[in-house]
């Protein structure tokens, strides 16, 4: 039996849908609830967005997020550093124990 000669049916994928029109997008945006997470951070209007200072809520949250990521990365680095130090201390402790045992043996 020759398994390589089996004909495989190719799955035909559906055609890609057309992107939504501007009207459809606007309709979706207008139907969104006021407490929709996408809109809770943004100011109410485009004018407010332009007029908002650099200390806006969006900017503050962005900076908080960046700080969190930086701290997380630093913690990961420190975690690795602490693991290396722990291993070094463990090795030094074992070496010290061997030295103490050798001194005790030589003293007897």
N, C-alpha and C positions, 0 to 999 in steps of 0.2 A: 504494500500500500504506500502510495506517495502522498504524504501529508502536506507537502509544500505546494502541491498543485490545487489544493482546495480554493475555490473562488470565495473571496470574502466580500460580503455586501458592504458597500460604503454607505455610512450614514450621511444623509443629506441634511445639512443644517438649515434652519429657516433663515430667510434673509434678515439682515439687520434692520431694525425699525428706524423710521425717520426720526431725527431729533425733534423735540417739541418746538412749537412755534413760540414767538414772543407772547402771543395772546394766551397760549396754554400755560406758559410759565407764570405770567402775571395772574392768571386765574388761580393757579396752585398757591401762589404767595398770598393772594387776597383771601383764600379759604383757610389759611393756616390760623391756628388758635393764637391768641396774644401771648400765651405762656409757652409757646413752642420754644424748646431750648435753642434753636437756631437764632431766634430773634430776641431772646432775653438779655443778651449781652450788648447788642447793638443799640445805639440811640434811636429815637423814634423816627427821625426823618433825615434826609440827605443833608439838609441845612444844619441840623444838630451835629451830624458827623463831621461836617467841614468846620463848624465852630468849636468843636470839642477840643479841649486843651490836651497837652501831652500827658496830663495826669488823669485822663479819662479812665473809666472802669475797665475798658478793653485793654488799655495800655498797662494798667496795674495788674490785671489778670495775666497778661502776656509776660510781664516781668516776673511775676510770681512763678509762673510755669517754667520759665527759663532758669530761675534760681533753684527751683525744685530739681530740675534735670541736672544742673551743675552739681548740686549737693549729692544727688543720687550717684552720679559718676564718681565724685570724690569719695563717697562712702565705699563704693565698690573697690576703688584703688586702695583705700586704707584697709579694707577687709583682707585684700591680698597681702598687703604689707604686714599686717598683724599675723597672718598665717605663717609667713616666712619667718618673722621674729619668733613666733612660738616654736617653730621647728628648730631654729637656731638655739633657743634656750633649752629645749628638750635635749638636743644633742650635747650642749655644754653641760647640762646636768648629768647626763649619762657618763660623759667623760670625767666629770668631777667625782662621781661615785666610783668609777674604775680606779682613779688615782688614789682616793681615800682607801679603797680596799688594798691596793698595792702597798701603801704606806703601812697599813695595819699588818699585812703579811710580813713585810720587811722588819717591823718592830718586834714581832714574835720570835 
